[in-house]
Amino acid sequence: MACIQTVVPPVHNVPSHLSVPGFLLDDFWHVTRPKRLTDTPCLIDDNTGEKVFMEELRARTQYLASAIRENWNLGERDVVAIMSFNHINFPPCVWATHRLGAVVATFSPNLSVGELIHHLTISRPSLLFVHSECIPTAIQAASRVQFPLDKIVLLNGSPSDARLLSYRSFDGLMHQGSVLPPVIEKPFKQDEAKTRVAFLAPSSGTTGVQKAVAISHFNVISIIIQVATFNRIGEDYTTWTERRFRPGDICCGFLPLYHIYGLVYNLHFMLYAGMSLVVASSFHFEKFLQSIDRYQITHLTIVPSQAVLLCKHQAVKEHSLSSVRYCIVAAAPMSASLTRGLLKALPAVVHLGQGYGMTETCGTVSMFPLRQKVGTLGSGGQLLPGTIAKVVKSDGKTLAKFGEVGELYIQGGQVALGYHGDEKASKETFLADGWLKTGDQVFFSEQW
């Protein structure tokens, strides 16, 4: 079997001169992007119901960028780390950092002191946004690596606890930045987005040791356009009720934003598609069900353990879930029986299937095809446009045939730059000829 490419339309015009916010927040037009409805918020706070529309999101990003520049003079290739549960202040922290030409490192809010020390040592941030619940861990780790405490910023609003009053806050920086001169983002040269790092995202890679995957601005923009092209989100290809993604649809935001699945697919792609994201701080199943009803959520992006709850938890019977019309399960394989169970649990679902990807591919390699209402049972789907794959047998040389199992190798615009600060691991996984060794055993069907 030779290398495999997708049969869906090719990707066109992936800009290589834009930053992520330059592509997502500014007035750059792309043929795959639908027009956002004026009454559709970008973000909805699951706890309070607060809605943040595009203009407000741009303003918050701008104010924060101005304040960061004023207080810490951060700029190109500095690193700003975010250690937080999901919060509507998370996205402006990301894009304000990018406006300054700096890099965002995302940390799990559940890290231990030792684990945080490891991540701080790898990424070497100049500023750290921290959720209030993570402050004790952050202080202990910072003191161990001589990270200045005056470079810790409280992400979730203003300090309400007296112990936090000494820390700058997101709200305080917003107020300060609103009266400062705006940051004028320095434009990239052609192809510069391919080498400029946007994110350092956590991954265990193929060895189990935590690494920081260096993801470029181009990687993020490319995967957004690849997924948009695959799903034809900018086209009137079928009736409104049958379309997979529609402006005004509402996606659940329970996946952690520090993880690539939540960060790129939930946040960046859904906003690009003209949808709203309901931002929830963490996953609690009954609250998840309540949010679906309260906000009439149309799109579920979940993992298999959450799918099992939908199929088996008694609380599901108390909710209609009739607003849900799309559900994708990723991050781990989903069995055929679980797929059948979801079809019963979600009575109005129009599109249901799996996706496959990893942090090293900016989240996505394949999805269940648009022509399928229900993805092939047990399958990770079809390759995205702009993606090339090959399956290599255990000898490391021979290409597997259709139906034969081997290790999956990937090429495409979504393949990351490598592991930050780990040249050895990068060379072992990101090969010199452009192939990414995934470490995953797969096979392709001739009917794929």
N, C-alpha and C positions, 0 to 999 in steps of 0.2 A: 504494500500500500504506500503510495507516495504521500507527500504532505497534503493536508486537507485544508481547504478554504471553504467559507460559508457560501451558500448559494443565494443568499439575500442580496439586495442592492449594495454596491460598494459605498464606502464612506467618502464624502467629498469635502474639500475645503476645511480641514481642521487647522485653525489659525495657530501659528507658532510664534506670534509676536505679542500675545496677550497674557496677562496674569489671570488667575482664577476670578478675582472680583472684576477685572476689566472685561472678562467674557460674560460673567453671570449678572453683575449689577449695573453695568453701563449700557449704553444704547447700541451695542454691537448686535447686528442682525445676522442670523444664520437661517438657512432654508429649513432646517429641522425644528426650529423653535416656534411653538404656537404663541399667540398673543395672550398675555395674562389679562383676565377680566379685572376691571377696576375695583370691583367689590370683593375680590378674592385676596384674603391676607396671605402673606408668606408663612408666617408662624402664628400658632395659637398656643398659649400657655395652658397645659392640661389642668393645672391646679386652679388657676384664677380665671381662665377664659379670655385673658388679655390677647388682643389681636395686633400683630405688627405687619403693616403693609409695606410695599416695596420702598416708597419714599422715606418712610421712617427707618427702615433697615439701612438704606443708604446713608441717612443722616447719622445714625448711631455709629456706623462704621467710620464715617468721616470724623466725627467728634473724638472718638476713641483714638484714631490714628494721630490726630493733632496733639492730644494730651500725652500719648506715649512718646512722641517726638520731643515735646517740650520738656518732659520730666527726665527722660532717660536717653534721649538722642540716639535711639536705635535706628538702624538702617540696613543696607544691603547685607544679606547673609548672616545677620544676627539671628539668634533663635529665641522665640517666645514659646514657653511651654504652657499647656493648659491641663490642669488636673481637676476634673469636675464631673459631677453627674450631669445629665442633660439639663439644659437651662436655656431660655430664650436669649440670654446674654452670650452664650457660647459662640454662635455664628459671627456676631460683630467682632469678637476677639480674634477670630480666624482671619477675617477679611481686612481688619485694620492692620494686622501684622503684615499681610501681603501687600497692602497699599504702601507700606514703608520699604518693601523689598526684602523683608525678613522672612524667616522660616518658622512654621508652626510645628511644634512637637506635641503630640497628644499622649497623655498618661491616663491610665485607669485610676479612678478615684478609690479603688479598693486595694491599691498597692500597699505592701508593708513598708516600714522604714527602710529595710535593706533593699527591697526591690526598687523603691524610689531613688535611693542612692545610686543604684546601678543605672537607671535611666538618666539621672542628672549627669552622671559621669560620661555617658555616651553622647548625650545631646548638647551638654554644656550651655544651657540657656542663659540669656541675659535678663530675662524677666519671667515670672511665674504667676499665672492666674490660677487661683485655687478656690474651690468651693469651701464654704465655711466648715462643713463637716470633715474636710480633709486637712484643716489647718494644723492640728496637733502633729499629724504625720509629716506634713511639709516642714514644720519648724524643726523637728528632730533631724530629719534628713538634711535640711539646709545647714544646720549647725555642724553636721559631720563632714560636709564637703566645702565648708566656708562660703556658702552661698549667702549673700547679704539679705537680711530680713527685710530691708526697706525696698527690695525688689520683688516682694511677694504682694500680690494684689488680690483682694477679695472679689471673686467673680459674681456672686449672687447678691447684688444690690449693695445697700449701705449696712455698716456694722450695727447690729442690734444688741450684740453681746459686748459688755464692757471690755472683755479680754481682747476683742478684735478692733477696738477703737484706734489702735496705733497703726493699723494697716490702711493703706489706700484702698479705695473701693471702685468698682465699675461705675457706680452712680456718681461718685465724686469726680472721676475722670471725665465722664460724660458732661457734667456741668462745666468743668474747666475747659474742655475741648470746644464747647459750643461758642465760646467767645475768642478762640484762637484762630489764626489764619489757617485756611484749609490746606491739607497735604495734597500736593500735586504729584500724582504717581508718575515715577520715571518710566517712560515707555521702554519695552523690550525691543531689541533689534530682531530682525527676521531670524527665526530658528532659536532664539535665545531661550524661549519657554521650554525647549527640549532639554536644556541643561540646568536651568534654575530650579532649585528645590522648593517645593511648596509645603510639603509635609514630611515629617519624620514620624512614621506610623508604627506602632508596636506589632511585632510578629515573632512567633517562635521559629519561623522558617521550617526547615526540614530536620533540625537537630534538637528542638525543644528548648534551646537557650534563647532568651528574649533578645531581639535585635531591633534596630530602628531602620525601617525601610524608607529609603529616600525616594519620594514620589515627586515628579516634576509637575510644574503647571501644565505642561503639554499633556502629561498622563491623565490628569483630571479632566481637562477639556476634551481630550480624545475619547475617553470612556463615556462621557456624557453624550457626545455626538454618536458614538457607536451604538449605545443603548437606544438613543432617540431614533436613529436610522432603522435599527432592527424592529422597533415597535411602531414606526411610521407616525410619530406623535404630531408631526406638523402637516399631516395629510388627511383629507376627507376620504379615506379609502373604503369606508363602510358607514353604516348608520351610526348615529350618535350613541345609541344604547349599546352597540357592539364594540365601539372603540375601546382600546385597552387603557389608554391614558387620555384624559380630557381636561382642559383648563377648568378650574373650579372644583375638581375632585379633591378629596381630603385623605391624606395618608397618616397612619399611626406613626408616632415617633418614639417608640419604646426601645428601639435598638440603641445601644450606647453610641454617642457621637465621637467618642475617642477611638472607636473601632471602625475599620474601613467600610464595612457594610452600612453602618448608620451614617458615617461621615459623608461618603460619596454618593451612595445610591439614595438613601433617605433624604439627606439634606440638599446636596447640590443638584442631583438629577430631578427630584420632585419639584424644586423651585424652578428649574429650567423648563419643566413641563407645564408651568402655570398653575401648579397645585398648591395646596396648603399642607403644612406639616404640623400636626398636634404634638408638641414637645412635652414629653413626660419624663420626670426625673429618674424614674426607675420602673421596673416591671413588677407589678402586683396583679395577679390574674383577674380577680374580681373588679379591681379598679379599671383594668384594661377593658373588660366587658362593658362597664359603665361608660367609659369614654367613647366606645364605639356607638353606643346609643345616644349619648349626649351631643356628640359632634357629628353624628351621621357619617362616620368614617367609611370611605369607599374602598380604600386600599390597605391591605395588611402585608407587611414585610416582616416575616417571622423566621424563627429557627425551629428545628424538629421538636424540641422539648416543649415549646409553646403550642405547636400543632397538636401534640399529644393531649395537652390540657383542653384544647378546644374540642377534641373528640371524646374526652372521658370525664371532664369535671362536671359535677352536678349543677353548678351555678349557670352553666350555659343554657339550661332549660328556662331560666328566668329572663332571658334576653332574646330578642328576635333575630338580631344580627342581619336584618334584611337590607341594610344599607351597603353591606360588603359585596363588591362586585369583582374584586381582584385580590388574589392571594398568591404570593410567591414565598417559597421556603428555601433557604440557603444556609450556608455556613457548615452544614453537615448533610450527608445523604438522607433522603426520606424514602421509606419503604412504600411499596404499592398499597399495602393495607392502610397505611396512614393517609395516603392520598384519598382512598375511598372513604375513610372516616371524615375527612375534611369536607368532602362533597355533601355528606349528610349534615354536618354541623353548620355549613354555610349555605342556606337554601337558595339564596339569590346570586351566588357567585357565577360570574360569566367567564372568568379566566383563572385557572388554577394550575400551578406547576412548580418546577424547581429551577434554580439557577446554580451555577458553579463558578467559583473564583477564589482568589486569595489576596492577601494584602499586596503581595508582589506583583499582582496584575491589576492593581487599583480597584480590586473588588470583584470584577466580573470577567469571565471568559465566555460563558454560554448561558442561554436562557431557553425556556420552552418556547417553541416557534409561535409566531403570531397566527399561523393558520390553525393552530390547535387551541381549542377552548380548554381542554385538559391535557397537560403535558403527558408524554409517554411515561407510563408507570415505571418508576425506578430509574429514569433517565435524568441526567443533568442538563439536557436540552441541546440546543444547536449553537454552534460557534457564532459569536457576534461578527458583524462585518468588520473588515480590517484586521481579522485575526487568522493566523496560520497555525496549524497544529501538526504534530507528528507523534506517533507512539513508538517508543524504542523498547525492544525486547531486553531481557535480562543481561545479555552480553554487552550492552551499551552501544551497539553498532547497528544491529539489524532492525529494520523497520517492520513493525507488526502489520499483519494483514487485517482486513475487516473481521471483527469478531475475536481477534487475538489480543490478549492482555499485555500491556507494557506500561512503561512510564511515559506520562504526558509531557511533551515539550511545547512551548508556546512562543510565538512571535506576534508583535502587534504594538500599536501606539500606546496601549495601556500598560505595557511591561515597564516596571520601575527601573530606576537608575542603578540600584544595588543596595547593599547594607551600609549605612552610615558608620564610618570608622572601623569597618571590618572587611579589609581587603581580601583576606583568605576566604571567608564565607561567600563574599560576592563573586569571586572567581569560580567557586564551586557550583554556584546556582545560576548566576547571570553569565552565560558563556560568551566568549569573545566574538562568536559569529552571530550574536543577537538572539540566540535561543535562551529561554528560561526553563530550567529543569524544575518541574513542580514537585517531584517526589511522590506524586499520586499515581496509583495504578488504575488504568481505565481501558476500555475498548470502544471502538466506533462501530456502529451498525451501518450496513449499506443503505438502510432506509432512514438514516439520520437526517 
